Amino acid sequence: MEFPLWFQNAIQRRLDHVSARIEHHPELRRCRDEEKSAFQAMFSGVDMTQLPAFMEWEDKHHFKQAIMNEWLYLQGMRDGAQLVFAFLADPVPSGDELLTSSKKTEPTTVQPEDGAEL
């Protein structure tokens, strides 16, 4: 099922908005500072000429992870929308409707002719 362009754009705008809000969140900023300190401590005695190659790999790795997370998010939005559309097209019966339909399908009790119990 292909979603209309306006819906895809709305999902992308929401993703951009949430991403920007998360980027400026104080908790993430604290985690980023801790990560930077740990990184500097880890590479304090390393030959800095090798650092750019590692950082390039790390950037590409994180970019790949970000793309995967974005695709997972978008797929989750699509799946959620499909679920909503399915429920709107064929609503799930309420509890009362289920009870009524189950009473109609219950077998009737048959009494023996001679009065004996079954």
N, C-alpha and C positions, 0 to 999 in steps of 0.2 A: 504494500500500500504506500503510495507516494503522497507526502503531505504537501499542501499548497505552499508556495514560496513565502507568502505573508506569515504563515505559521513557523516555517523554518527560520525566517528573519526574527520573529518574536522570541524564539528559543535562543538564538544567537545573542540577541540584545540582552536577554535575561542572564545568560552565561557571562557575558562581558560585565554586566553590572555586578553580579555576585562575585566574580573574580576580582574586580577592582575593590570591592568592599572588603574581601578577605585579605587582599594584598596590604591594606592599611590597618588591619586589625592589630591591636596592641599585643595580643598573645603571639601572633605570627611574627611580629617584629622582634619580640623577646626570643623566640625560637631561632630566628634568623641570626640574631646577635650571638647566641650560644653556639650555633653551628659555625659561624665565622671564627669564633675564638678557638673552637675545637680544631678546625681546619688549620689555623695558624700554628697551634701547638703541635699538631701532627707533622707539619712540614717545616718546622723551625730549623732542623738540621739537614734538610734535603738540598741537593744541588738545584738551585733555582732555575737553571737553564732547562731542566726537565719539566718544570712546573707548567709552562704553557701547553705542552702536549697533553698532559693530564687534564688540565682545565678545559681544553678543547673537547676531549672525550667526555668529560663530566657534563659540559654544556649540552652536547648532543644527546647524551643519555637522558638528562632531565627534560630536554625538549621532546624526546620520544615518549617519555612517561607522561608528559603534559598532554600530548596529542592523544595518547591512549585513554587518559582520564576524561578528556573532552568527548571523545567518541563514546565512551561508556555512559557518560552523562546524557548525551544526546540520544543514545539508544534507549536509555531508561525513560527519557521523556516521550519518545515515540511509543514505547511499549505501554506506558501509562495512558497516553492518549488513545491508543487502540483499545485498551481495556475499557476506558470511559465510553468510547464510541460503541463498543460491543454491548455494554450494559444499557446504554441509551436505546439501542436498536432492539434489544431483547431483554427487558428488565428481569431481574431475579425476583421470583415470587416472594411475597412476605411470609412471615411465620403462619399467619392465619390462612393464607391461600394454600400453604403446604399442608396444614392440618385438614382443611376441607377436601383437598384432592386425595389425601391418604385415606380418609374415611370412605370415599367413593370406591377405592380399590381394595378395601379390606374384605376378606372372604366372609361370607355369611355362615353362621353356625347351622349345621344340619342336625335335626333331632331324629333319632331312630323311630321307626314306626311302632315298635312294640313297647316303647317307654323305657327301654334299657339305656343306660348311659354309654357313651362312646369311650 
